[in-house]
Amino acid sequence: MRRISGSKLLADNERGMVLVVSLLVMAVLAVLGTAAVMTTTTDLKITSNYTQNKKAFYNADAGVERVIAYLRANTVNYPTGNTPTTISVSCPTGFNFNTSVNLNYVSSNTYKFQMTGTGANNVSKTIETHIRKVPLYPQEADGAVAMYGGGPEVAFKTGGGGGYAIDGHDYPVPADPNCNGSSCDTTATALPAKPGLFTVMTPTLSGNDTAHLGGVPTQTLGASRETEFNNFVEMVLASSSNATPLYQSTLGTRANPAVTVIPNGTTLNATANGAGIIIVDDGGSLQINGNFCFEGLVILRGSGRVFGSGTANIYGSLVTIGHLSKLIDLTGSINLFYSSAALANLANIDELSQIQRTAWRVVL
């Protein structure tokens, strides 16, 4: 029998061990390689999904901006209850978002809508956006009549009949915007009242103010808002150079309230009912003949005046600014009644509202 030396056995064993170790190393490397490939593939997928999610989000945000731009540039019937208003916009080339959204009512002058943007591989993001119509005109009437200039004076009828000529109790607007004569008369509600006459200095009152001045209180003194109202008038007048000025020369209606400016040297004959804002500038006149009913805000600047032999109900508020002395003559048949409903309708003058995004969130 041939004898095998111990050194040869040891060498053979070492070679076998090397083979086993080599195979194990190769197996480990193969596993690591496969894992690396899988990890890289997964990373690529994650990166791709992240990129497409970002793209979908940015598309949705672009759609939101498109809707806001539409609201700023167009006349829209904003919802007032549970029935939404549908807004349709176009989607520019290179973007991908839905072109129709439902504008829902949240609260006064606040609305919300959802916009969905998409990326590749059916990736989508939906953003819910809250917007608010911010009025550009002065808010919160100080009274049925507010005289912010100097030397305020009001002349009332001397007799006791005829009821209030100035009243700060809250009146509803007439049921029919085209009412005439006594059908334009309404009865004050139980809503919170305003002062009848608000002035910044003690006014001179003549006639029977006890019988013809109402409100809570009937008359009060307070801080001037003359600068605020004057800045508003200047903003409106400065728009004359715009392609579409903020004002017109005719009266608006309840359905389409507008800003009407009566400039210096001009007289507007009030022969039909109206709604919105009337600015009677220094040297201008609003003449009332026959029956007239107006809903909204009337601003008399400087020597601007309201006069005439007709019968008029002005629901909302009348403001005077820019004078050292001012007489409001109510010895005829002009009545000035505070009305929150008439003033609330000013929000429908789209040109005097600025659309702002107030909040947003990703919902899907």
Secondary structure per residue as TSV (DSSP state, phi and psi in degrees):
chain	resnum	aa	ss	phi	psi
A	1	M	-	360.0	136.6
A	2	R	-	-79.4	136.1
A	3	R	-	-94.7	128.7
A	4	I	-	-97.6	129.8
A	5	S	-	-74.5	155.0
A	6	G	H	-64.2	-34.2
A	7	S	H	-67.2	-35.4
A	8	K	H	-68.7	-40.6
A	9	L	H	-59.9	-41.6
A	10	L	H	-63.2	-40.7
A	11	A	H	-66.2	-42.5
A	12	D	H	-62.5	-41.2
A	13	N	H	-63.4	-38.5
A	14	E	H	-65.3	-40.6
A	15	R	H	-64.6	-37.4
A	16	G	H	-65.9	-40.4
A	17	M	H	-65.2	-39.8
A	18	V	H	-61.2	-41.0
A	19	L	H	-63.0	-44.2
A	20	V	H	-63.2	-45.6
A	21	V	H	-62.7	-41.3
A	22	S	H	-61.3	-43.6
A	23	L	H	-63.4	-40.4
A	24	L	H	-64.2	-42.9
A	25	V	H	-62.3	-43.0
A	26	M	H	-62.1	-40.0
A	27	A	H	-64.6	-43.4
A	28	V	H	-63.1	-43.4
A	29	L	H	-62.6	-38.6
A	30	A	H	-63.6	-43.3
A	31	V	H	-63.2	-44.8
A	32	L	H	-63.0	-39.3
A	33	G	H	-63.8	-44.1
A	34	T	H	-62.9	-43.1
A	35	A	H	-62.4	-40.5
A	36	A	H	-62.9	-42.6
A	37	V	H	-63.3	-44.7
A	38	M	H	-63.7	-41.9
A	39	T	H	-62.8	-44.0
A	40	T	H	-62.1	-42.9
A	41	T	H	-62.6	-43.5
A	42	T	H	-63.2	-43.6
A	43	D	H	-60.4	-41.1
A	44	L	H	-63.2	-41.4
A	45	K	H	-64.6	-43.2
A	46	I	H	-62.4	-44.4
A	47	T	H	-61.7	-42.4
A	48	S	H	-64.3	-44.9
A	49	N	H	-63.0	-40.9
A	50	Y	H	-61.8	-44.0
A	51	T	H	-62.2	-44.0
A	52	Q	H	-70.3	-33.9
A	53	N	H	-64.0	-42.4
A	54	K	H	-62.5	-42.4
A	55	K	H	-62.6	-42.4
A	56	A	H	-63.4	-41.1
A	57	F	H	-62.9	-46.8
A	58	Y	H	-65.9	-34.0
A	59	N	H	-64.3	-43.3
A	60	A	H	-62.9	-42.4
A	61	D	H	-64.3	-37.4
A	62	A	H	-63.6	-37.7
A	63	G	H	-64.8	-38.9
A	64	V	H	-60.2	-46.2
A	65	E	H	-62.8	-34.5
A	66	R	H	-64.5	-42.2
A	67	V	H	-65.9	-44.4
A	68	I	H	-61.8	-41.0
A	69	A	H	-62.4	-38.4
A	70	Y	H	-64.6	-43.9
A	71	L	H	-63.7	-33.9
A	72	R	H	-73.2	-26.1
A	73	A	H	-104.5	-7.8
A	74	N	S	-129.9	156.4
A	75	T	-	-80.5	124.2
A	76	V	-	-126.8	137.8
A	77	N	-	-85.0	94.1
A	78	Y	-	-70.4	141.6
A	79	P	-	-68.5	150.6
A	80	T	-	-120.2	-3.1
A	81	G	S	-149.0	-143.4
A	82	N	S	-80.0	-12.9
A	83	T	S	-87.5	116.0
A	84	P	-	-75.5	163.5
A	85	T	E	-104.8	129.9
A	86	T	E	-86.8	128.8
A	87	I	E	-114.5	127.3
A	88	S	E	-114.7	131.4
A	89	V	-	-131.0	166.6
A	90	S	-	-95.6	154.0
A	91	C	-	-109.9	115.6
A	92	P	-	-64.4	156.8
A	93	T	T	-59.8	135.1
A	94	G	T	97.5	-9.8
A	95	F	-	-114.0	163.9
A	96	N	-	-146.5	96.7
A	97	F	B	-147.3	160.8
A	98	N	-	-70.1	144.5
A	99	T	S	-100.3	7.0
A	100	S	E	-137.3	127.4
A	101	V	E	-131.0	156.6
A	102	N	E	-101.5	120.7
A	103	L	E	-89.9	117.5
A	104	N	E	-108.8	145.9
A	105	Y	E	-76.4	133.6
A	106	V	E	-110.7	-56.0
A	107	S	E	-159.9	-175.3
A	108	S	T	-53.5	119.2
A	109	N	T	64.5	13.4
A	110	T	E	-123.5	133.6
A	111	Y	E	-141.3	165.6
A	112	K	E	-142.5	156.2
A	113	F	E	-153.9	161.9
A	114	Q	E	-115.6	138.5
A	115	M	E	-127.9	133.1
A	116	T	E	-113.2	128.0
A	117	G	E	-111.7	151.7
A	118	T	E	-128.0	152.7
A	119	G	-	-120.9	-160.6
A	120	A	G	-73.4	165.4
A	121	N	G	58.8	31.5
A	122	N	G	62.1	23.0
A	123	V	-	-75.6	134.1
A	124	S	E	-140.5	154.5
A	125	K	E	-136.3	136.4
A	126	T	E	-117.5	127.9
A	127	I	E	-112.1	129.8
A	128	E	E	-97.9	126.5
A	129	T	E	-121.0	134.4
A	130	H	E	-104.0	132.9
A	131	I	E	-124.8	160.2
A	132	R	E	-137.4	138.0
A	133	K	E	-86.2	109.5
A	134	V	E	-95.4	115.2
A	135	P	E	-66.7	143.7
A	136	L	S	-98.3	-1.0
A	137	Y	S	-104.3	158.0
A	138	P	-	-58.7	141.1
A	139	Q	-	-104.8	161.3
A	140	E	S	60.3	94.8
A	141	A	-	-64.7	141.3
A	142	D	S	-85.5	-12.4
A	143	G	S	177.3	175.3
A	144	A	S	-59.9	-38.2
A	145	V	E	-131.0	130.0
A	146	A	E	-126.1	115.7
A	147	M	E	-107.6	102.0
A	148	Y	-	-90.7	-11.6
A	149	G	S	-87.5	-176.9
A	150	G	S	-83.8	163.7
A	151	G	S	57.7	48.7
A	152	P	E	-70.6	136.5
A	153	E	E	-145.2	136.9
A	154	V	E	-130.8	129.4
A	155	A	E	-106.9	117.1
A	156	F	E	-100.5	165.2
A	157	K	-	-62.5	151.0
A	158	T	S	-83.5	-29.5
A	159	G	S	-76.4	171.6
A	160	G	S	-95.0	-9.5
A	161	G	T	-85.2	165.8
A	162	G	T	99.5	-10.7
A	163	G	-	76.0	-166.6
A	164	Y	-	-70.4	139.6
A	165	A	S	-98.5	-29.1
A	166	I	E	-127.2	127.1
A	167	D	E	-144.5	126.9
A	168	G	-	-88.9	-1.6
A	169	H	S	-66.3	151.7
A	170	D	-	-84.6	114.3
A	171	Y	-	-100.4	140.3
A	172	P	-	-75.7	160.2
A	173	V	-	-79.7	158.6
A	174	P	-	-59.2	149.7
A	175	A	S	-61.2	-38.4
A	176	D	S	-105.3	115.9
A	177	P	T	-64.6	-17.2
A	178	N	T	-101.9	26.9
A	179	C	-	-62.3	166.3
A	180	N	-	-145.6	135.6
A	181	G	G	64.4	-134.7
A	182	S	G	-66.6	-18.8
A	183	S	G	-70.2	-9.8
A	184	C	G	-88.2	-5.7
A	185	D	-	-78.1	137.3
A	186	T	-	-128.8	171.0
A	187	T	-	-110.8	136.4
A	188	A	-	-58.2	143.8
A	189	T	-	-89.1	-179.3
A	190	A	S	-91.8	8.3
A	191	L	S	-64.6	157.8
A	192	P	-	-53.4	135.9
A	193	A	-	-92.5	160.1
A	194	K	-	-109.1	168.2
A	195	P	-	-60.9	148.2
A	196	G	S	-70.1	-51.7
A	197	L	E	-124.8	121.5
A	198	F	E	-113.2	126.7
A	199	T	E	-136.6	164.1
A	200	V	S	-98.6	-9.5
A	201	M	S	-143.8	160.7
A	202	T	-	-57.3	124.4
A	203	P	-	-84.7	160.2
A	204	T	E	-97.8	118.5
A	205	L	E	-113.2	133.6
A	206	S	E	-127.2	161.7
A	207	G	S	81.8	-165.3
A	208	N	-	-94.5	79.3
A	209	D	H	-68.9	-26.7
A	210	T	H	-60.6	-38.7
A	211	A	H	-85.1	-23.2
A	212	H	H	-118.9	5.9
A	213	L	E	-123.3	117.2
A	214	G	E	-126.0	164.3
A	215	G	S	143.2	178.0
A	216	V	S	-130.9	99.2
A	217	P	S	-75.2	176.4
A	218	T	S	-67.4	-36.1
A	219	Q	E	-147.1	140.1
A	220	T	E	-149.4	158.1
A	221	L	E	-105.4	149.6
A	222	G	-	-164.8	-175.2
A	223	A	-	-74.1	148.8
A	224	S	-	-78.7	142.9
A	225	R	-	-119.6	26.9
A	226	E	H	-59.4	-42.7
A	227	T	H	-62.4	-42.2
A	228	E	H	-60.6	-47.5
A	229	F	H	-70.7	-37.5
A	230	N	H	-65.4	-39.9
A	231	N	H	-62.8	-37.5
A	232	F	H	-64.2	-45.8
A	233	V	H	-60.3	-43.5
A	234	E	H	-63.5	-38.9
A	235	M	H	-61.7	-43.5
A	236	V	H	-63.9	-47.8
A	237	L	H	-65.6	-34.5
A	238	A	H	-66.4	-17.9
A	239	S	G	-76.8	-0.5
A	240	S	G	-60.6	-25.0
A	241	S	G	-87.1	-5.2
A	242	N	S	-74.4	157.8
A	243	A	S	-59.2	-37.4
A	244	T	S	-126.7	98.2
A	245	P	-	-60.5	161.3
A	246	L	S	-78.7	-5.9
A	247	Y	-	-134.0	171.0
A	248	Q	B	-141.0	175.4
A	249	S	S	-97.3	-6.7
A	250	T	S	-112.9	165.2
A	251	L	-	-78.5	147.2
A	252	G	B	-81.0	179.9
A	253	T	-	-121.6	171.1
A	254	R	S	-60.9	-39.7
A	255	A	S	-72.2	-31.0
A	256	N	S	-135.3	73.1
A	257	P	-	-64.3	151.5
A	258	A	E	-147.5	167.1
A	259	V	E	-94.5	125.7
A	260	T	E	-115.6	128.6
A	261	V	E	-111.9	129.5
A	262	I	E	-110.5	101.5
A	263	P	-	-79.3	177.2
A	264	N	T	-54.9	132.5
A	265	G	T	79.9	7.5
A	266	T	-	-117.3	141.7
A	267	T	E	-120.2	126.2
A	268	L	E	-100.1	120.2
A	269	N	E	-83.2	113.6
A	270	A	E	-82.7	91.7
A	271	T	-	-109.6	-6.4
A	272	A	S	-137.5	154.0
A	273	N	-	-66.0	160.0
A	274	G	E	-154.8	174.1
A	275	A	E	-154.1	150.4
A	276	G	E	126.5	-132.2
A	277	I	E	-128.6	129.2
A	278	I	E	-110.2	123.8
A	279	I	E	-108.0	109.9
A	280	V	E	-96.7	101.2
A	281	D	-	-76.8	169.5
A	282	D	T	-51.7	120.3
A	283	G	T	91.4	-2.2
A	284	G	-	-97.4	164.5
A	285	S	E	-142.7	139.1
A	286	L	E	-107.7	110.4
A	287	Q	E	-101.6	127.5
A	288	I	E	-107.2	116.2
A	289	N	-	-124.0	134.9
A	290	G	S	77.5	-147.5
A	291	N	E	-101.7	136.6
A	292	F	E	-145.0	136.8
A	293	C	E	-133.8	127.5
A	294	F	E	-128.7	140.8
A	295	E	E	-121.3	116.9
A	296	G	E	142.8	-141.9
A	297	L	E	-116.2	131.7
A	298	V	E	-116.6	125.8
A	299	I	E	-116.5	120.1
A	300	L	E	-104.2	117.1
A	301	R	E	-109.0	133.9
A	302	G	T	62.7	-125.0
A	303	S	T	-89.6	6.8
A	304	G	-	-54.9	140.5
A	305	R	E	-145.2	161.8
A	306	V	E	-118.7	128.2
A	307	F	E	-151.8	175.8
A	308	G	-	139.0	170.1
A	309	S	S	-101.1	1.9
A	310	G	S	-84.2	-173.9
A	311	T	E	-109.5	129.2
A	312	A	E	-139.3	139.6
A	313	N	E	-116.4	120.5
A	314	I	E	-110.2	111.5
A	315	Y	E	-98.3	127.1
A	316	G	E	136.4	-109.0
A	317	S	E	-159.6	146.1
A	318	L	E	-117.6	130.7
A	319	V	E	-123.8	139.3
A	320	T	E	-120.6	137.9
A	321	I	E	-141.7	163.9
A	322	G	S	67.9	41.1
A	323	H	-	-141.2	149.0
A	324	L	S	-90.4	-23.3
A	325	S	S	-150.6	146.8
A	326	K	E	-152.9	129.0
A	327	L	E	-112.4	126.7
A	328	I	E	-104.4	114.4
A	329	D	E	-96.8	110.2
A	330	L	E	-114.8	28.8
A	331	T	S	-77.3	-10.7
A	332	G	S	-94.7	-132.5
A	333	S	E	-123.5	43.9
A	334	I	E	-104.2	125.9
A	335	N	E	-116.4	135.6
A	336	L	E	-118.8	105.6
A	337	F	E	-116.1	131.5
A	338	Y	E	-68.0	137.8
A	339	S	-	-147.4	111.9
A	340	S	H	-67.5	-31.4
A	341	A	H	-65.8	-42.8
A	342	A	H	-64.2	-40.4
A	343	L	H	-72.8	-32.8
A	344	A	H	-64.4	-30.4
A	345	N	G	-68.4	-14.3
A	346	L	G	-64.3	-22.6
A	347	A	G	-63.4	-17.0
A	348	N	G	-87.3	4.4
A	349	I	-	-85.5	92.0
A	350	D	G	-58.6	-32.6
A	351	E	G	-64.3	-20.2
A	352	L	G	-104.8	22.3
A	353	S	E	-127.3	141.9
A	354	Q	E	-113.5	126.3
A	355	I	E	-85.5	124.1
A	356	Q	E	-125.4	139.5
A	357	R	E	-81.4	121.4
A	358	T	E	-103.0	-25.3
A	359	A	E	-163.2	156.0
A	360	W	E	-154.4	159.5
A	361	R	E	-157.0	153.7
A	362	V	E	-86.3	123.4
A	363	V	-	-104.5	-23.9
A	364	L	-	-142.4	360.0
